[in-house]
Amino acid sequence: AGDQTFGTMEGDKQKLNLRREVGIIGAVSFIAGTMIGSGIFMSPQYVLSTVGSPGASVVIWACCGLIAMLGGLCYAELGTVIPESGAEYIYMLRTAGKVVAFMFVFSFILVMRPASVTGIALSIAEYVVAPFYEGCTPPPLVVKCVAAGSIIVLAIINCVSVRWATAIQVVSTVAKVLALALIALGGVVMLFQGNTQNFDNSFEGTNLGVSSIGIAFYQGLWSYDGWNTLNFLTEELKHPEVNLPRAILIAISLVTGLYLLVNVSYLTVMTPRELMTSSAVAVTWGNKVLGSWGWIMSVAAALSAFGSLNGTFFSGGRVCFVAAREGHMPDLLAMAHVHRLTPSPALIFTTVVSLLVLIPGDFQSIVNFFSFTAWFFYAITLAGLLYLKIKKPELPRPYRVPIILPILVLIAAIFLVLAPIVDDPQIEYLYVTLFMFSGVLIYIPFIHYKLLPGLLTKLTVVLQLFLEVAPADKNL
C-alpha cells in the first residue's frame, strides 16, 4: 500500500501537507484491505439466520456486492468532481451545505467510526480467545479487554509511524486474501467430491419480511463496508481521475467474487444449523476441514480483522482532520505531528470515543445501528451527486457514471434506512435519529456563533505543545 505520509517541511514557509503517494496497488489494497475485515468471518451466520435459507443468503451476498460496486462507482465520479479528501463529509459540505455536513461529522466521529472500530475489535477478540475456550462461550469481560487492547495497540502504531501502519495494511491484506482463497479452494474441492447435500431445496424456509431482508442486508453490507475508503484519502492518491474508478472496480470485483466462493464453501462444509450456531464461522470451518491445523483460521481471521481495523483508523483520522480544517471541529484535530507527520490528535480522539462505545457494546446491535446511520448519510451523498449532475453539468468530470446508477443506489439506501423501522420499529432507531439531528443544536451556538473560543484557544495551545503538533495545509 502506498506510504501515506503527511509531507515534509518545505522551504521557509514551514508547510505541512499530505503527499500524493498512493499508487494503484496501494489504492486497491486500501479498499480490499479495509473491506475484507471481520465481516466475512463473522456475518455469514447472521445473514443466514435472518434470511432463513442458504440460497437466499447467497443471493443477499451477491446483491450486497452489486450495491457496493454501484455505490463505489458513484463515489468515483464524486471523487473526481470534488477532488478533496474526506469522502461523505466534504461531498455534503459542497452540495448539502454546512449544517448537514456538520451533522454527518458529528455522527461519524461519535457513532459511526467508533461503532465500526468497536465492531471490528470485538470480532478480533472473539477469534483471539476462541481457541482458549473450546466448546464454551468466552466470558464477555475477557472479550472486551482483548478488544480494548487491540484498539490501543493500533492507535499507538498509527500515531507513531505511517510506515508501520502501511506495513500492517499490506501484511494483513496478503494474509486475509490467502485465508479466503484457502476457504474458497477447500469448498470447491468438497463440492467436486459431491458434498452438495446442503444445497438441496436451498430456498426452503426463506423469510421474505421487509425487516428481515433489510437486516440481512445490513449484516452483509457490513462485510462490504470500506468500498468508499479511497474517497477519504483522495488528496494522497496519484492521478485520482484514473486510479480512483480503476481501483474501485478491481477491488470490489475481487472482494465480491471471494465472498461468494467463501459463503458457498461454508455451506458445503457445515449444515445451515451448524453455521448459525457457530460463534466464529471460519474457526468451525477450519476445525472441520483442516483438522488439527484448524487454529490457522483463527489466526488468519484475527489478522484480517486487525488489518481492517488499521484501515478504519487510518481513514477515520482523515475525516476528523478534514472537518477540523474546514472549521467544524476543534483546530487541534487538524494538526499533524511535527516530526512523525501523523494526524495524532484526531487518532487519539477516535480511540477514546471507541473505548467508551466498547463498554456497553455487542456485535450485532453495533452493526445494525452503524449501518442505519451510514446508509442515511450515503443517501444524502448520492442525492448530492444527482444534484451536481442535474444542476452543475458544466463542472469538469474526468470520470462519469450514467444517471441511473446514483438513482438505483439512492433507492437501495432509502430502503435500507426505512425497512427495519417500518417492519419492526425499535425505540433505539429513534434514539439514533435524534442523536444525528442533535448535531444541529451543537452547530448553531458553537460553530455558527463561535461560543467559548477563548477557552478552546488556551486548551489548544497547551495540547499543541504537549502533543508536538502543528496545523497542516490542503493538498490540491
N, C-alpha and C positions, 0 to 999 in steps of 0.2 A: 504494500500500500504506500502511497505517496507519503513522504515525510512531511508532516504538517507542522510547519514552524511559524512563528509569529514574526518572521522577518528580522533584519538586523538594523542596527542603528545606521542611518545614512548621513554622511556629512555632518555639518554643524547643526543641522536642523533637529537632530536627535529624533527622527521619526521612527515610530514603531508601527509595523503593519503586517498583515498576513501575506505570506508568499504564495505565488501560484506554483505549487509543487506536485499536485496530484495528477498523475497521468492516467491513461485509460485502464491500466491494470490495477492501479491503486483505486480508481473510481469503482470498478467492478467489485473489487474485494471489499470496499467500504459498504456498498449496497448489499451484496450477498452475505458479507460477514455480519452485518447488523440484522439482516432478515433471518438468517438461519441462526436462531438463538436457542432459547429453551423451548419455544413453541412446539416444534415438530417432535420433540422428545416428550412433551407434556400434554399438548392439546388433543391428540387423536382420541383419547378416551372420552374427553368431554364432548367433542363433536359427535362421536358415535352415540353416546348415551343421550344426548339432546335430540338427535335426529332419528335415532331408533333403528337404523338398518345399515349394513355395510355398504350396499350400493349407493344409498343416498349420501352417506358420509363421503365417499369418493367423489360424487358429483359436487358436493359442497366445496371440497378441497380444490377441484378444478375451477369452479366459479370464483372462488376467492383469488386464485391466481390470475384469472381474467380481469377481475376488478382491480387488483394491484397493478397489472400491466397497463390497463386503460388509464388509471389514476396517474401512474408514473409518466405516461406519455403526455398527459395534460400538463403535468408539472414540468416536463421538459420544455414545453412551449413557454410556460410562465417563467422558467428559469432563464430563458434566452431573451424574453421581453424585458424582464426586470432582473438584470444581472447582478443582484446583490445577495450576500449570504443571509440566512435567517429563515428560509422556507416560508411556511404559512404566515409568520409574523410580518415579514416585510411585504408579502403579497397583499395581505389585508390592509396594511398601513397605506399602500399605494392605491388600493381600489375601494375598500370599505371605510377607510378613514381611521383617525387616531383612536377613537373610543373603542371600536371593535377590536383593533389591533391590541390595545391595552388589555381588553377583556381576555383575549387569547393568551397574551404573555403571562397574565396573572394566573389563569387556569393552568397554563402549561407548566409554569415554574412551581406552582403549589399543588397541582393534582396530577397532570398527565405525565410529566417527566418522572417525578418521584414514584408514581404508580408503576410505570414501566420498569424503573430501576428496581423497585422492591419486588415486583412480579418475577423479574429475571433472577434476582438474588435469592429469592425463596426457592426457585427451581434448582439453582446451583446447589443450595444447601440440601435439598431433597436427595439429589444424586450423590453428594459427598457422604451423607450419613446413611444412605440406603444399605451399603454393604455391611455396616456395623449392626444394623437392626434387621437381620434377615427374618422374614416370616412374621414381623410385627411392625406396628406403626411407630416411627420415631417420635419422641416427645416434642411437642411444639416449641418448647423453650430452646432445646438444642438446635432445632432447625433455624430458629430466628437468630440465635447467637452466631451460627456459621454464616447466615445471610449477611448479618451486620459486619462481620469480619471481612467478607469478600468486598462489600461496598467500600469499607475504609481502605483496604489494600489498593483497590483500583483508583480511588480518589488520590491517594498519595502518589502512585505511579504517574497519573495524568498531570498532577501538579509539578512533579519533579522533572519529567522528561518526555518530550513529544516523541523522541526516538523510541523509547521503551514502549510507549503506548502503541506506536505504529507496529513495532516488532510483535507485540502481543496480538494485534489485529491479524497480522499475516500468519503467524503460527497457528492461531486458533481457527482461522478460516481454512487452512490446509487440513487441520485435524477434523473439523466438522464435516468437510466435504468428503474426506476419506471414510469417516464413520457412516455417513448417509449412503455413500456408494457401497460400502460393505453390507449395510442392511438391505439396500435395493438388490444387490447381487444375490445375497442369501435368499431373498424372496423369489427371484427369478429361478434359481436352482430348485427350490422347493416346488414351484409351480410346474417345472418340467418333470419333476418326479411324480407329479399327479396329485399334489395336495391342494385340490380345488374345492374341498367339501364346504368350506366357509362361504363360498360364493354361490352355492345353490340357493335359489329363491332369495337373491341378495337384496331385494327391495321389500321383503316381507317385514311388516311392523313399522313402516316409516311414519314418523309424526309429521303431519302437514300443517300443524298450528303455526300461525304467523309468528308468534313469540318464539317457538322452539326453533324455527328456521332462522329468525333474527339472532338468537343467542348462539346457535351453531355457527353462524357467520362471524359473530364476534370472536368466538374461540378460534375459528380457522384463520380469520384475518389477523388475529394477534400473532400468529406464526409468520405472517407475511409482513408484519409491521416493520418498517425500516425501508420500504420501497421509496420513500421520499428523502432518505438520508443525504443524498448528494446535494439536494437543494439547500441544505443547511450550510454547506461549505462551497457554494458557487464561486466565491472570490478566491478560493485556493485551488481551483481546477484549471488545468491548462486547456486552452481552446474550448470553453464550455459549450459553444454553439454546436460543435461536432461531438464532443465527448459526452455531454450530458445525455442526449437521447440514445446514443450508441450504448453507453454503459447501462442505462435503464433497460433497454431491450435485452442485452446479453444476460445481465444479472437476473432479471425477473424470469426469463425463459428457463434459465438454468435451474433456479430455485423451484419453480413450479414443476418442472419435469422430475426433479429429485423427490419433491414432496409426494407426488402421485405414486411414484415407484415405491417409496418408503411405506406409504399407507397400505398399498397392496401387499407389501411384504409383511407388515404387522398382521394383516388379516389372514395371510396364508399360514403363518406360524401359530397364531393364537385364535381361539374362538372369540366371537364378539363379546361373550361374557367375561372371558379372561382379560380381554383388552380393557373392558370398562372397569374392572375391579383392581387393575394394576395401579400402583402409586407412581411407578416410574416405568413407562412402557418399554423404553429402549433396553432397560436392565432385564426386564422379564424376557424380552426377545433374545437378548444376549445369553441368558441362562439356558433358554430352550435350544438355541442353535449352536452356540459356541461351547456349551457345557462349562468346563472348569475355567475357560477363558472369558466367561460372561462379564467379569469385572471390567474388562476393557471398555464395554459400552458405558458403564457409569463414569469412567474417567473421561471418555470422549464427550459424553453429554455435558459433564460439568465444565470441561474445557470450552466446549462450544458456547455454552451459556455465558461463560466468563468473557469470551471474545465479544459476544453480543452486548454484554453489559459495558464493556470497554467502548464499543462504538456508540452506545447510547449516551454514555458520559460525554464522549467527545462532542457529539452533535448538540447535546443539551447545553453544554458550556457555551457553544456558539450562539444559541438563541438569547440567553441572558446577556451575552456580550453585545450582540447587535441591538437588543432592546435598550440597554443602558446607553449605547452610543446615540440612539435616537431620543434619549431623554425620558424614557419610560420606566427606567429602573435607576436605583442609586448609581451615581457616576463610578463608584468603586468597582461595580461589576463589569465596567467596560475597560478595565485596566488589565495589562499583561505584566508578568514578572519581568523585571529589568534584565536579568541575566538568562533565565531559563526560557523566556518568551512563551509561557503558557498562560491561559486565562485563569490563573489560580483563584482569584476571588469568586468568580462565577462557579467554579468547580466545588469550592468549599461550601458555598451556599447550597448548591444542589444536594451535596452529601448530607448536610444537616437536616434538610427537609425530608430527604429519603429515609433517614434513620427514624424520624418521627412517624412517618407513614407506616414504617415496618412494624411498629409496636402493636397496633390492632389488626394488621392486615392478614387476609387469607387469599390464596392464589385466585380462586375462581371469581370472587366478587371484585377483586382488584382489576382483573381482565375486563369484566363487564362494564365497570364504571369508566375505566380508561377508554375502552372502545366507544362508549356512548359519547364521551366528551370529544374524543378525537374526530369522530365522524361528523359531529355537529360543526366543528371548525373546518373539516375538509369540505363540507357542503358550502360554507361561506366562501372558501378559497376558490372553489370551482365556479360559483356564481360570479366571482370576481373575474375569472378568465372569460366567461361568457360576456361580461360587461366590456372587457377590453376588446374582445373580438368584434362586438357589435358597434360600440361607441368610438373605439380608437383603432380603426383598421390601418391607419397610416403609420403606426409605430413599427420600427424595424423588427422583423421576426425572422431570424436565421433558420428557425425550425417552426413548423406549424402543424396542428392536427385538425382534421375535419371537425366542424362544429358539433356533429352528432356525438362525438366521444365525451366532451365535458357534460353534455346533456344526459347521456346514459349513466355516467358515474354520479352525477348530481342526483338522479332518481334513486340510484342504489344507496347513496348516502342518506337521503331523506328517509328511505325505507328502514335503514339500519338505526336511525335515530328514533323513528316513531314506532317500529314494530314491537319492541319489548314493552313500551309504555302502554300502547293501545291494548295489547293482548293480555298483559299481566302487570297492571300498574303497581309499582312498588314505591313506597314513600322515599326510598333512597334516591331515585331518579329526580324527584322534586328537589331534594337537598342539593344534588349536584348542579341542577339547573339554577337554583337560587344562588349557589356559590359562584357560578360563572357570571351571573348578572351583577353580583355584589362588587365585581371589579369596577363597575361604573361609579359606585359610591366612593371608591378609593380614588378613582381617576379625577373626579371633579375638584375636591379640595387639594390633594397632594400634587397632582401633575399639572392640572389646568391652572389652579391658583397658587401653586408652589408654596403651600404652607410648610412651616418648620425648616426653611432652607438653612438657617444658621446652625442649628443643632446638627444637621446632616453634614455640613461642611467640616465642622470640628471633628466629628466621628470619622469622616473620610480621610482627613489628614493623618489622624492617629493610626488608622488601619493601614493607610498607604505606606507609612514609614515602617510599621510592624511587618507588613507582608512584602515589602520591597517591590511595589508595583507602580506602573506609570500608564497614563492614557495611551491608547493605540488608535491609529488612523484607519480610514477606509481604504480598501484596496480595489480600485476600479480599473 
